[in-house]
Amino acid sequence: MNFYGLKNCDTCRIAMKELDAAGIAYAYIDVRADGVPAGTLSGWIDQMGADKLVNRRSTTWRNLTEAEKASAEDNAKLLSLLQANPTLIKRPVIEQGAGIYVGWQEYVQSRNF
């Protein structure tokens, strides 16, 4: 399982703590420090779409220009936007097999990882 997040993200810390307590192994990838490969991001965009993937409540989103925000509606431009601003990605993103889970809501927590 791959766990994409940020070290200073409270939700990511809670999720990692719960996964650790359950004895679930995962590879941690820091989206800011390590980045997310373009192919991986493209797959997320195709499977999840901008609505589920982009954190529109983040400080990063609020600091974007209106033109940059509008580009989030075009998948090709969204890829560039997320590569340039990885903190726009809702966190955590968990990849397990063919499944991609965004956030740490109850439906994600109830998964049998």
ChimeraX attribute file (.defattr): number of C-alpha atoms within 10 A of each C-alpha:
attribute: neighborCount
match mode: 1-to-1
recipient: residues
	/A:1	14
	/A:2	16
	/A:3	22
	/A:4	25
	/A:5	27
	/A:6	20
	/A:7	15
	/A:8	8
	/A:9	12
	/A:10	11
	/A:11	17
	/A:12	20
	/A:13	15
	/A:14	12
	/A:15	20
	/A:16	19
	/A:17	12
	/A:18	13
	/A:19	15
	/A:20	12
	/A:21	9
	/A:22	10
	/A:23	9
	/A:24	12
	/A:25	13
	/A:26	17
	/A:27	11
	/A:28	16
	/A:29	18
	/A:30	17
	/A:31	23
	/A:32	16
	/A:33	11
	/A:34	11
	/A:35	17
	/A:36	17
	/A:37	10
	/A:38	13
	/A:39	10
	/A:40	10
	/A:41	20
	/A:42	19
	/A:43	13
	/A:44	20
	/A:45	20
	/A:46	11
	/A:47	13
	/A:48	15
	/A:49	17
	/A:50	19
	/A:51	12
	/A:52	16
	/A:53	21
	/A:54	22
	/A:55	16
	/A:56	16
	/A:57	10
	/A:58	13
	/A:59	11
	/A:60	14
	/A:61	18
	/A:62	11
	/A:63	10
	/A:64	13
	/A:65	10
	/A:66	10
	/A:67	8
	/A:68	14
	/A:69	15
	/A:70	12
	/A:71	16
	/A:72	19
	/A:73	13
	/A:74	11
	/A:75	15
	/A:76	12
	/A:77	14
	/A:78	22
	/A:79	22
	/A:80	16
	/A:81	17
	/A:82	21
	/A:83	19
	/A:84	12
	/A:85	16
	/A:86	23
	/A:87	22
	/A:88	20
	/A:89	25
	/A:90	20
	/A:91	24
	/A:92	24
	/A:93	21
	/A:94	21
	/A:95	17
	/A:96	13
	/A:97	8
	/A:98	5
	/A:99	9
	/A:100	15
	/A:101	21
	/A:102	19
	/A:103	20
	/A:104	18
	/A:105	11
	/A:106	8
	/A:107	9
	/A:108	15
	/A:109	14
	/A:110	9
	/A:111	8
	/A:112	6
	/A:113	12
